[in-house]
Amino acid sequence: MTELDSSVKEQLTREIEQEIAEHKIVFYGKGTKEMPLCGFTVETVQFFNQFGYPFHVVDVLHNMEKRAVLSEMTNWPTLPKVFINGKFYGDTDILGPMADNGELMTVLKEAFPEGAGV
């Protein structure tokens, strides 16, 4: 991929920062929550469905520029990219063990002090 124009990069960075700020759980993947288009996005949707907290999926399948900016922002080359309460957590390879040891529930309860289903 060629180097992004700085104004495009700045615009995409602002857009991503706004999406992260607007949603307590947001992940960038291929497809939507209702129609994931790759196995890893399916896995991440199923993973978050089990907790009962609202989450948002941003489809970046065809947006290579946004994917490039996300990779640069996170230093994480692959999708999905999960953010909880503004912090980047990687994907289910990271979140699965966090769920197993109870750490993820602590993070989710901090993000949603009002509880699940809100």
HUGI-V633261 format. One record per backbone hydrogen bond with DSSP energy under -1.0 kcal/mol. CO is the residue of the C=O (numbers start at 0). NH is the residue of the N-H. E is the energy in kcal/mol with one decimal. If there is no record, write none. Layout:
CO_NH_E ; CO_NH_E
This chain:
4_8_-2.6 ; 5_9_-2.5 ; 6_10_-2.2 ; 7_11_-2.6 ; 8_12_-2.4 ; 9_13_-2.4 ; 10_14_-2.3 ; 11_15_-2.6 ; 12_16_-2.7 ; 13_17_-2.3 ; 14_18_-2.2 ; 15_19_-2.6 ; 16_20_-2.1 ; 17_21_-2.1 ; 18_22_-1.0 ; 23_84_-3.8 ; 24_55_-2.3 ; 25_82_-3.0 ; 26_57_-2.6 ; 27_80_-1.6 ; 28_59_-3.1 ; 29_36_-3.2 ; 34_31_-1.4 ; 37_41_-2.4 ; 38_42_-2.6 ; 39_43_-1.9 ; 40_44_-2.5 ; 41_45_-2.7 ; 42_46_-2.3 ; 43_47_-2.3 ; 44_48_-2.3 ; 45_49_-1.2 ; 47_50_-1.4 ; 51_116_-1.7 ; 55_26_-2.4 ; 57_28_-2.2 ; 62_66_-2.2 ; 63_67_-2.2 ; 64_68_-2.1 ; 65_69_-2.7 ; 66_70_-2.5 ; 67_71_-2.0 ; 68_72_-2.8 ; 69_73_-2.3 ; 70_74_-2.0 ; 80_27_-2.2 ; 81_88_-3.3 ; 82_25_-2.4 ; 83_86_-2.0 ; 86_83_-2.6 ; 89_81_-3.0 ; 90_93_-1.5 ; 90_94_-2.5 ; 91_95_-2.5 ; 93_97_-1.3 ; 94_98_-2.4 ; 95_99_-2.3 ; 96_100_-2.0 ; 97_103_-2.0 ; 101_105_-1.3 ; 102_106_-1.9 ; 103_107_-2.9 ; 104_108_-2.6 ; 105_109_-1.9 ; 106_110_-2.0 ; 107_111_-2.3 ; 111_114_-2.2
